[in-house]
Amino acid sequence: MKKGYEGEKKFDLWTENLQCECIILNDLLLKVNNTTFQIDALIITADKTYLYEVKNFEGDYIFDPRTNKFFFIKSKQEIINPLHQLERCESLLNQLLPKHGFNTPTKGAVVFINDEFTLYQAPPDEPIIFLSQLKKHFKNLNAISAPLSRHHFLLAEKLQSLHITDPPYKQIPAYNYEQLQKGITCRKCHSFSIHIKRLKAACEECGHEELIAEAVIRSVREFQLLFPEENITSNIIHDWCREIKLKKTISNILSQHFTARGNNRWIYYE
């Protein structure tokens, strides 16, 4: 979610420089026919309404034209096809607009905003915009000289009024400590494939390295988020961070970065 938000903010920097007459709407949550959908960015021009699905993927990916699927090359893990996400979003928007008296033509695109993203076998006929193509894309938008009409402002006002401010999917599923996978995750790719190398926690998936103390502190923060009522003890964090073999290592890190409470074997940290 954090990476997605960062990607949307990067895209916002591009839209701020638009010189054509347009209305920009960001992060809309809408509903039609009991189906909720989210729009990362919408640009209303006199020409048409442009819909953008912004992706902040990082690393090397491949598109398989036989199966119409996307894969992360390193782990060979399939990801949700962003083109399908765009298609769904565009379809629902085109169902929503006529219900409120608008028949504005729309055009959607998936924007890969990260400069460290590569897509092999990218389908040239699909609505995909890479970072290197954004300058040309916005140059084409700036070439639209027609002014906006009252109709366009009414459309923007209607979409803003339909925006859902209280998302219906806030509910967190029930869980307990025993159910959850234990271990330190990679700060960069969130993999559990961590091994300890001297004073660092190294990820076998992406190669990212982090100081052990920083990795443990981050894991403690995650534990506190998941179990706010539980005391932070050496025993529980030693079990939570499975890769750290010596409990004394955990105790030393907790003592240095948290405040100890209690006495002897009843010590816990805040």
Salt bridges, closest charged atoms under 4 A:
ASP12 OD2 - LYS9 NZ 3.76
ASP47 OD2 - LYS48 NZ 3.18
GLU53 OE2 - LYS55 NZ 3.24
GLU58 OE1 - LYS3 NZ 3.32
GLU58 OE2 - LYS188 NZ 3.44
ASP64 OD1 - ARG66 NE 3.20
GLU78 OE1 - LYS69 NZ 3.94
ASP166 OD1 - LYS170 NZ 3.13
GLU204 OE2 - HIS195 ND1 3.49
GLU209 OE2 - LYS197 NZ 2.49
GLU209 OE1 - LYS200 NZ 3.76
GLU210 OE2 - ARG187 NH1 3.31
GLU210 OE1 - ARG218 NH2 2.75
GLU222 OE2 - ARG218 NH1 3.66
ASP239 OD1 - ARG242 NH2 3.04
GLU270 OE1 - ARG261 NE 3.12
